[in-house]
């Protein structure tokens, strides 16, 4: 693919026809997955048949709710099987790349880095991400880094002015010593025994830069002592009194230009461009998708590289040869011409030993993409995706030489064009966000964009190298984590119930299995239905001395147990075989239930309110800033509550109901008020809920630190538990 559109494919030799640039193999568990799917499907039909029999004899709100819960579980299980039918693993042979294309034939690469708030996404972290990709083992004249500052903060611009000066020393150090860790912060945290000559001097430069940037952010203003030239002073003068994050003209600053700016060794440096698109409070800006589309247009006027890499502000490069690994796919002459992008997994560093928040998200970022890779390809994960630029323009591509005659990106003409395409009203009456660029219409623009691309016939590839290509940060407190998934819930429902719903449109226009994969994610928040029902209904029945599950000596008891243990067992084996540990798996299933009770439920309510015209949310950036106290508790494996948030109410209410129910069930058995055969499943379920709620009990009663459960939340939950019990006594 890349011969004409990507500038690659030149220099092919007869020998290159025999050399594999990459291979793909099916995972060994595929056959077992398919056999188990058939067996488990029979069990699902049996359970649903049992429900219909019960409804036929006696229809009640309780029996209808259990049918609803199991029907949703069945739907989600069926859609999840699509990931398990053709999981694959890929390898690349980077040493063969030189036989396919010369370095001069490599396609240009534009890197997009998005940031929004200098206080939630500290600029020094964004700087580290930019420096790590600027140091790629890639021709400098073919590499450009664009930073989108959607908060329009001069503090971020200052940080990148500092970064441009530091890069002149950092890039040659990386190149000369061929180091793998090219994120300065990560490198200087490593063992000094692995450092090379001159590292101490470079570290001092970095620490001075870091101190200046953090001082400016802390003060919220830039001292004149920190401004080094009239050009810098002129750049900051654009922040006038009327300039706000939601209302300002475009700001574009070329910080480094290849061919003009050189490092301390005289070597060319990559282009580095700061951008803050124009905004007006009366014009929709479409959040991250709008920022990425602004980057597409600005980069098209400046460098117009055929390949585009998108990165989150904290997702730094961990492998300087990542672009070369991508070229093993993009420059393969035998590759499907409809290949749109190569997706790398999101890998996080700094996760505590047992991953208490399930931040690794192994299924979302590793297991499921590998499953989709055997179909039409994985979803775009929002970061770490290498795209052919042409896919955003309907498959058309015009090289930079054809487009602008290779004008300097600091030229007045190029800058004027760049400013024009990021005016706040530029997209009005255009196809941007609908047929061009990243798609609008959902808060999960990454999933929606990749879904619509696949509906148009484009394909994608998932590549998971041994050394992670990128490393990032994940939320280290529960409130941020739940807020993030609450926001995703609204966005996912926007995809699920749009006119291009994956369950109808996707299954027809991609293929059945890929459509089911996208349906699984778009309907993800409906996990809240069965989780909430099974977290409360059997327990409330137990409190009312009512048996709702089959007796131990019944055939249906074993069917129910098989469904529970089979689903959990398959999930466990999948997690462990993908490199997970038992404690991490346990916390992963716990956080699945926490999300179902809290963020998925509240997100679902917010989506319904949005549909009837009541807006209750905005786009909240997940904080990447880490407080020392929270960090210490996180490393100890303690869940962070600390704020009186409605997101915690369902959790504490569940903990109370399951505890009281379990004790009541045990008392009924001991004092022979109920039969153990009829109540066993309910007692086990309440006990299972109690074990999962242990960190909540700790936070409610045993902890005294700032991360404990606020007393207000505990008291409100106790107050709510009693009327819930009274209501259940009527139902049962």
Secondary structure, 3 states (H helix, E strand, C coil): CCCCCCCCCCCCCCHHHHCCCEEEEECCCHHHHHHHHHHHHHHHHHHHHHHHHHHHHCCCHHHHHHHHHHHHHHHHHHHHHHHHCCCEEEEECHHHHHHCCCHHHCCCEEEEEEECCCCCCCHHHHHHHHHHHHCCCCCHHHEEEEEEECCCCHHHHHHHHHHHHHHHHHHHHHHHHCCCCCCHHHHHHCCHHHCCCCHHHHHHHHHHHHHHHHHHHHHCCCCHHHCCCHHHHHHHCCCCCCCECCEECCEEEEEECECCEECCCCCECCEEEEEECCECCCCCCCHHHHHHHHHHHHHHHHCCCCEEEEEECCCEECCCCHHHHHHHHHCCCCCCCCEEEEEECCCECCCCCCCCCCCCCHHHHHHHHHHHHCCCCCCCCCCCEEEEHHHHHCCCCCCHHHHHCCCCCCCHHHHHHHHHCCCCCCCCCCCECCCECCCCCCCCHHHHHHHHHHHCCCEEEEECCCCCCEEECCCCCHHHHHHHHHHHHHHHHHHHCCCCCHHHHHHHHCCHHHHHHHHHHHCHHHHHHHHHHHHHHHHHHHHCCCCCCCCCCCHHHHHHHHHHHHHHHHHHHHHHHCCCCHHHHHHHHHHHHHHHHCHHHHHHHHHHHHHCCCCCCCCCCCCCCCCHHHHHHHHCCCCCCCCCCHHHHHHHHHHHHHHHHHHHHHHHHHCCCCCHHHHHHHHHHHHHHHHHCHHHHHHHHHCCCCCCCCHHHHHHHHHHHHHHHHHHHHHC
